């Protein structure tokens, strides 16, 4: 059963997790955290720098530590996860309620991610539409089934405002109560 104030936002990079988190936390007067931001603060490095200097495996261990700490908290909050967190921490999320998959079509993601050089898994592809299309397509084929498996609620975000997405989350969460 989903409590209206408990949210864990998952989805592919560029799906709107951080933006939705901001609106949800204001709407409900609860804390909001972004796992990537927490990791950057802990390490004093950007996610790209962590990938470059310490590798993806190191980053995934940090991600696991952060999500465990957040899930162990009694505090009501909205958590925006990194796009890969559900893939590497599926078992943790399957035990939780309030997991919301912000699902976006590949075309939406391409439009949002083209020329985005901050994301380490897309740094080489973000400037070339064909490469970006292939990378997103390949990753979505692997990730989407896991996102769907761990989600309590799935919200299609294409062509919606952040406010429309938050309203849909609120309605669906209340129905599941």
C-alpha positions in Angstrom: 0.0 0.0 0.0 1.5 3.3 -1.0 1.4 6.2 1.4 0.7 9.4 -0.4 3.9 11.1 1.0 6.3 8.2 0.3 7.8 8.3 -3.2 10.8 6.6 -4.9 11.2 7.9 -8.4 12.8 5.6 -10.9 13.3 5.8 -14.7 15.8 6.4 -17.4 18.0 9.5 -17.3 16.1 12.4 -18.7 12.7 11.1 -17.6 12.1 13.9 -15.2 12.9 12.3 -11.8 14.7 15.4 -10.3 12.1 17.9 -11.6 9.1 15.8 -10.3 10.9 15.4 -7.0 11.1 19.1 -6.6 7.4 19.6 -7.2 6.3 16.6 -5.0 8.4 17.8 -2.1 6.9 21.3 -2.3 3.4 20.0 -2.7 3.5 17.7 0.3 6.0 19.7 2.5 8.4 16.7 2.8 12.1 16.3 2.2 13.3 15.5 -1.2 16.7 14.0 -2.1 18.5 13.0 -5.2 20.8 10.0 -4.8 23.3 11.3 -7.4 23.5 14.7 -5.6 24.1 12.9 -2.3 26.9 10.8 -3.8 28.5 13.9 -5.3 28.4 15.7 -1.9 29.8 12.6 -0.1 32.7 12.3 -2.6 33.3 15.9 -3.5 33.3 14.8 -7.1 30.8 14.9 -10.0 29.3 11.6 -11.1 31.3 11.9 -14.3 34.5 12.3 -12.3 33.6 9.3 -10.1 33.1 7.2 -13.2 36.3 8.4 -14.8 38.6 8.1 -11.7 37.1 5.3 -9.7 34.9 3.4 -12.2 31.3 2.4 -12.5 31.6 -0.5 -9.9 32.8 1.9 -7.2 29.9 4.3 -8.1 27.3 1.5 -7.9 28.6 0.6 -4.4 28.1 4.2 -3.3 24.7 4.2 -4.8 23.7 1.1 -2.8 25.0 2.6 0.4 23.0 5.8 -0.2 19.7 4.0 -1.1 20.0 1.7 1.9 20.5 4.6 4.2 17.5 6.5 2.7 15.2 3.5 2.8 16.1 2.8 6.5 15.0 6.3 7.4 11.7 6.8 9.2 11.5 10.2 7.6 8.9 10.7 4.9 10.5 11.9 1.7 10.6 11.8 -2.1 13.8 10.1 -3.5 14.9 10.7 -7.1 17.2 7.8 -8.0 19.9 7.6 -10.7 18.7 5.8 -13.8 20.8 2.7 -13.1 20.0 2.3 -9.4 17.0 0.0 -9.9 19.1 -2.3 -12.1 21.8 -2.8 -9.5 19.5 -2.6 -6.4 16.4 -4.3 -7.7 16.0 -6.5 -4.6 16.0 -3.5 -2.3 13.3 -1.7 -4.4 11.1 -4.8 -4.7 10.7 -4.7 -0.9 9.5 -1.1 -0.9 6.2 0.5 -1.6 5.8 3.8 -3.4 8.2 3.1 -6.3 7.1 5.2 -9.3 8.5 4.6 -12.8 8.5 7.7 -14.9 8.4 6.1 -18.3 9.4 8.1 -21.4 9.5 7.1 -25.0 12.9 6.9 -26.7 12.1 10.0 -28.8 11.4 12.1 -25.7 14.6 11.0 -24.1 16.6 11.8 -27.2 15.2 15.3 -27.3 16.0 15.8 -23.6 19.5 14.3 -23.7 21.0 15.4 -27.0 24.1 17.5 -26.2 23.9 16.6 -22.5 27.6 15.9 -21.6 27.1 15.6 -17.8 25.9 11.9 -17.9 28.9 9.5 -18.0 27.0 6.7 -19.7 26.1 9.0 -22.6 29.2 11.3 -22.8 30.3 10.0 -26.2 26.9 9.6 -27.7 25.1 12.8 -26.7 26.4 14.9 -29.6 25.4 12.4 -32.3 21.7 11.6 -32.7 22.2 8.2 -34.3 24.6 7.1 -31.6 22.4 8.5 -28.9 19.3 6.7 -30.4 21.2 3.4 -30.4 22.5 3.8 -26.9 19.1 4.7 -25.4 17.4 1.9 -27.4 19.9 -0.7 -26.1 19.8 0.5 -22.5 16.0 0.8 -22.5 15.6 -2.8 -23.7 17.6 -3.9 -20.7 16.3 -1.5 -18.1 12.6 -1.0 -18.9 11.6 -4.5 -17.8 13.3 -4.1 -14.5 11.8 -0.6 -14.0 8.4 -2.1 -14.6 9.0 -5.1 -12.3 9.9 -2.9 -9.3 7.3 -0.2 -9.9 4.1 0.1 -7.9 3.0 2.9 -10.3 3.9 3.6 -13.9 3.5 7.1 -15.2 3.9 7.9 -18.9 5.6 11.3 -19.0 5.6 12.1 -22.7 4.0 15.4 -23.6 3.0 16.2 -20.0 4.0 19.0 -17.8 5.6 18.3 -14.4 2.4 19.4 -12.7 0.4 17.0 -14.8 2.8 14.2 -13.9 2.6 15.0 -10.2 -1.2 15.2 -10.3 -1.3 11.7 -12.0 1.0 10.3 -9.3 -1.2 11.7 -6.5 -4.3 10.2 -8.1 -2.8 6.8 -8.6 -1.2 6.7 -5.2 -4.5 7.5 -3.5 -6.2 4.7 -5.5 -3.7 2.2 -4.3 -4.3 3.2 -0.6 
